[in-house]
Structure formats: structure tokens, C-alpha cells
Amino acid sequence: MNKKKLIREQLDASLQRFSPLLDITAPSKGWIRAIRDALGMTARQLSNRLSASQQSVARIEKEEIAGSVTIKTMRRIADSLDCVFVYGFVPRTSLEDTIGHQATQVATRQFSKASQTMSLENQVLNREENQRVVSDLVNELIRTLPSNLWDKQ
């Protein structure tokens, strides 16, 4: 097994623990406001804990909803709310599936171009041969992970 595949499989296994998070959506008023409200903490009280102005807290809460708050700020706020800020990427399926899907798209495009040339030369393959060739191309792309695998076509 090649090293990249092993690393990918190990990362996939670690990330699998986070898959239940795929169904969680942020509260409409944002996490900061939702946690603050659940704790019964006012914006003034949070601003005092942060050594910031109440207007800063209001601005930060708006920035969170807009998606423009910084990770550094989120960590600071979370700490002030006795929480841990968690940041990460959770694959919708798996890294292996994502690579397989991309490799299939690339292989299909490559084969389509080649088959056009073959048909001009009267060298047409049957459906089963087409599937085998595409499958072999997909496996080769997955095995080698060429640097252009993710290039926009």
C-alpha cells in the first residue's frame, strides 16, 4: 500500500468520529448569542469578561452570523463563555470517496477524448471494454494521484 493512501485512510478514520456533526446547523442568531443566552449572560457581562465594549460584542455577534469573524476572535469568545472553539473540516463522505469521484470524472473525460479519436480510426470498443478501460484509468489515477487530478478541466 502506498504511503499517501495509508495516511489518507488514517485521516479518514479519525475524521469519521465527526460525521455526526454533519447534521448540526448553527443557530440563526449564531453560536455566541445562543450560548450567551443559554447561560443567562448579557452582552454587557460578556464584554466585561472580554475587557471590550458592549458595541464590540454586538459587532462580533453580527460578524459571526455574516461569516466574517476571525478564528482568533471565536477562540477568545469561547474561552470567555467557558467553551472550547472547535474548527475543522468534516468530509461529506470520505476522503477516499472524494478522490474516487474525482478520478472517475477525469478518467471519463480522458476516455471520451481517446474514444473520439478511436472512432475516427474505426477502432471502437464495446461497452464492456469501455467500462474496463475507464475502471483501469480510475484505479491508476487513485494509485498515482497525479498533480493535475484536481485541475479545472
Secondary structure, DSSP 8 states (H G I E B T S, - for coil): --HHHHHHHHHHHHHHTTGGGGG----TT-HHHHHHHHHT--HHHHHHHHTS-HHHHHHHHHHHHHT---HHHHHHHHHHTT---------SS-HHHHHHHHHHHHHHHHHHHHHHHHHHTT----HHHHHHHHHHHHHHHHHH--TTTTS--
